[in-house]
Amino acid sequence: MVQIAKMQVEAEIKASAEKFYEVNWSTEYEKLNEDSPPPNKYLDFVLILK
């Protein structure tokens, strides 16, 4: 069962002079209550996207 009220994932992509890209990921989530476990399976999915 999902116990997250809100989850937001952002990726900021910057191009460098050497034709490489820098990607900065940030994640913010809000649990339904304090006893809810962290959303590890969703955070693991975001790591796969890297």
C-alpha positions as CSV (number, residue, x, y, z in Angstrom):
1,M,0.0,0.0,0.0
2,V,1.3,3.5,-0.9
3,Q,1.6,5.7,2.2
4,I,2.9,8.9,0.5
5,A,0.8,12.0,0.4
6,K,3.0,13.8,-2.1
7,M,6.3,13.1,-4.0
8,Q,8.2,15.4,-6.3
9,V,11.3,14.6,-8.3
10,E,13.3,17.2,-10.2
11,A,16.2,16.9,-12.5
12,E,18.4,19.9,-13.4
13,I,20.6,19.4,-16.5
14,K,23.5,21.7,-17.3
15,A,25.8,21.6,-20.3
16,S,29.5,22.2,-19.8
17,A,32.1,23.5,-22.2
18,E,33.6,20.0,-22.7
19,K,30.3,18.7,-24.2
20,F,29.4,16.8,-21.0
21,Y,26.2,17.2,-19.0
22,E,25.8,17.6,-15.3
23,V,22.6,16.3,-13.8
24,N,21.4,17.2,-10.3
25,W,18.5,15.2,-8.9
26,S,16.4,16.3,-6.0
27,T,13.5,14.4,-4.4
28,E,10.9,15.7,-1.9
29,Y,8.2,13.6,-0.4
30,E,5.5,13.9,2.3
31,K,4.3,10.8,4.3
32,L,0.7,10.4,5.2
33,N,1.8,10.0,8.8
34,E,5.0,9.7,10.8
35,D,4.8,5.9,11.1
36,S,4.8,5.4,7.3
37,P,8.0,3.9,5.9
38,P,10.1,5.9,3.5
39,P,9.3,5.4,-0.2
40,N,12.5,3.4,-0.9
41,K,11.1,1.5,-3.9
42,Y,10.2,4.7,-5.6
43,L,13.5,6.3,-4.8
44,D,15.3,3.2,-6.1
45,F,13.4,3.7,-9.4
46,V,14.6,7.3,-9.6
47,L,18.2,6.0,-9.2
48,I,17.6,3.6,-12.2
49,L,16.8,6.6,-14.3
50,K,20.3,8.0,-13.8
